[in-house]
Amino acid sequence: MIIAIVAARASEAPLPLIQLDNVPLPDALRQLARQARMNVILDPRVSQAPYRDIKVSVRWENVTAREGLIALVDNYDLAMVESAR
């Protein structure tokens, strides 16, 4: 499964805290992309079962939103394609 990322300039500043509590996976991906100032286009299958039913709970300190996004993508065996567009 691929999520496509059309990157504007990604923000690389580490955030003091990223905390997600019981957030649906598609929403978590969108939130992290927004925090990283990246435009994201999710594969429509990510909004269907089983992915839509996955709840994400994480607490990260001193990581960038992009690093968090990559961690979620890796953890759920998704793939991210970035474009310099």
C-alpha positions in Angstrom: 0.0 0.0 0.0 1.4 3.4 -0.9 0.6 6.8 0.4 1.8 9.5 -1.9 3.4 12.6 -0.5 3.6 15.7 -2.6 6.1 17.7 -0.5 6.1 21.4 -0.2 9.1 22.2 2.0 9.0 19.8 4.9 9.5 21.4 8.3 12.6 19.8 9.9 12.4 21.4 13.3 12.0 18.8 16.1 8.8 19.1 18.1 9.1 18.9 21.8 6.1 16.5 21.9 4.0 14.6 19.5 1.2 12.7 21.2 -1.7 10.9 19.5 -4.3 9.0 21.6 -6.5 6.5 19.9 -6.5 8.3 16.6 -7.6 6.5 13.4 -4.5 5.7 11.2 -5.6 7.8 8.2 -6.2 10.8 10.5 -2.8 10.3 12.2 -1.1 10.2 8.8 -2.8 13.4 7.7 -2.1 15.2 11.0 1.6 14.4 10.9 1.9 15.4 7.3 0.2 18.7 8.1 2.5 19.3 11.0 5.5 18.6 8.7 4.0 21.1 6.2 3.7 18.3 3.6 0.8 17.8 1.2 -0.4 14.3 1.4 -2.5 12.2 -0.9 -3.6 9.0 0.8 -4.3 5.9 -1.3 -8.1 5.5 -1.0 -7.6 2.0 0.5 -6.1 3.5 3.6 -9.5 4.9 4.4 -11.0 1.3 4.2 -10.8 -1.7 6.5 -8.5 -2.8 8.0 -6.6 0.5 8.0 -9.5 2.8 9.0 -10.1 0.6 12.0 -6.5 0.9 13.3 -6.1 3.3 16.2 -2.8 5.0 16.8 -1.5 5.9 20.2 2.0 7.3 20.4 4.1 9.7 22.4 7.3 11.0 20.9 9.7 13.6 22.2 12.1 15.7 20.2 11.3 14.2 16.8 10.2 16.0 13.6 6.7 15.4 12.3 8.3 13.9 9.2 10.1 11.4 11.3 6.9 10.5 13.0 5.1 10.1 9.7 7.9 7.8 8.4 7.7 5.8 11.6 3.9 5.2 11.2 4.4 4.4 7.5 7.0 1.8 8.4 5.1 0.4 11.4 2.0 -0.4 9.3 3.9 -1.7 6.2 2.9 1.2 4.1 5.1 3.0 1.5 5.7 6.7 1.1 6.5 8.2 -2.3 7.8 11.8 -2.2 7.8 14.2 -5.0 9.7 17.5 -5.2 6.7 19.1 -6.9 
